[in-house]
């Protein structure tokens, strides 16, 4: 038996009440969670960081941060915000230092989406 939507948010440090208030019901939340898996922002961020492209990395992490806000991914949002602010100031090194926590949160969400009953 998989996770419920509410268990998913509890496990991943998200805000279930916030996402339900935005998206109205669990079926819609499940649909958006499935769509999250195909969002290219995280991969774009990793690629831009690997290339040392601060502007593209900033754009990607800023987009991911917005997605997190809309999806109620509070923990991942906080990590994205740190990297966003590092890159906004042009500090690639600081952004790279904050990436392990962001990666961990992101992977936890992706893994947990795979364990949902409704996705």
C-alpha positions in Angstrom: 0.0 0.0 0.0 1.3 3.4 -1.0 1.3 6.8 0.6 -1.8 9.1 0.7 -1.4 12.7 -0.4 -1.5 13.8 3.2 1.2 11.3 4.2 3.3 12.4 1.2 3.3 16.0 2.4 4.1 15.0 6.0 7.0 12.8 4.9 8.5 15.4 2.6 8.2 18.4 4.9 5.5 20.0 2.7 2.4 21.9 3.6 -0.7 19.8 2.8 -3.2 22.4 3.9 -1.6 25.1 1.7 -1.7 22.9 -1.5 -5.3 21.8 -0.9 -6.3 25.4 -0.5 -4.6 26.2 -3.8 -5.6 23.2 -5.9 -9.0 22.4 -4.2 -8.9 18.6 -4.1 -6.5 15.6 -3.9 -7.2 14.4 -7.4 -5.9 17.7 -8.8 -3.0 17.6 -6.4 -2.1 14.1 -7.6 -2.2 15.3 -11.2 0.1 18.2 -10.4 2.5 15.9 -8.5 2.7 13.7 -11.5 3.4 16.7 -13.7 6.2 17.8 -11.3 8.1 14.6 -12.3 8.4 16.0 -15.8 9.3 19.6 -14.8 12.8 20.3 -16.3 13.9 22.9 -13.7 16.0 20.7 -11.5 17.8 19.1 -14.4 18.4 22.6 -16.0 19.8 23.8 -12.6 22.2 20.9 -12.4 23.3 21.4 -16.0 23.8 25.1 -15.6 25.8 24.6 -12.4 28.0 22.0 -14.0 28.7 24.5 -16.8 29.3 27.4 -14.3 26.5 29.4 -15.9 25.2 31.5 -13.0 22.5 33.2 -15.0 20.9 30.0 -16.3 21.3 28.3 -12.9 19.6 31.3 -11.3 16.7 31.1 -13.8 16.3 27.4 -13.2 16.3 27.5 -9.4 14.0 30.5 -9.4 11.5 28.6 -11.5 11.9 25.5 -9.3 11.3 27.7 -6.2 8.0 29.0 -7.7 6.9 25.5 -8.5 7.7 24.5 -4.9 5.7 27.4 -3.6 2.7 26.4 -5.7 2.9 22.7 -4.7 3.4 23.3 -1.0 6.9 21.8 -1.0 8.0 24.0 2.0 11.2 22.2 2.7 12.4 22.2 -0.9 11.2 25.8 -1.3 13.6 26.9 1.6 16.5 25.1 0.0 15.7 26.6 -3.4 15.5 30.0 -1.8 19.0 29.7 -0.4 20.5 28.8 -3.7 18.4 31.5 -5.5 19.8 34.2 -3.2 23.4 32.9 -3.6 23.1 32.9 -7.4 21.2 36.2 -7.5 24.3 37.8 -5.9 26.5 35.9 -8.4 28.0 33.7 -5.8 28.3 30.3 -7.6 30.5 28.8 -4.9 27.9 29.4 -2.2 25.1 28.1 -4.5 27.1 24.9 -5.1 27.6 24.5 -1.3 23.9 24.7 -0.7 23.1 22.2 -3.5 23.5 19.0 -1.5 20.5 19.9 0.8 18.4 20.9 -2.2 19.3 17.7 -4.0 18.3 15.6 -1.0 14.9 17.3 -0.6 14.3 17.1 -4.4 15.1 13.4 -4.5 13.0 12.7 -1.4 10.0 14.3 -3.1 10.5 12.4 -6.4 10.9 9.2 -4.6 7.8 9.8 -2.4 5.7 10.7 -5.5 6.6 7.3 -6.8 5.1 5.8 -3.6 1.7 7.6 -3.8 -1.4 5.5 -4.2 -3.1 8.0 -6.5 -0.3 8.9 -9.0 
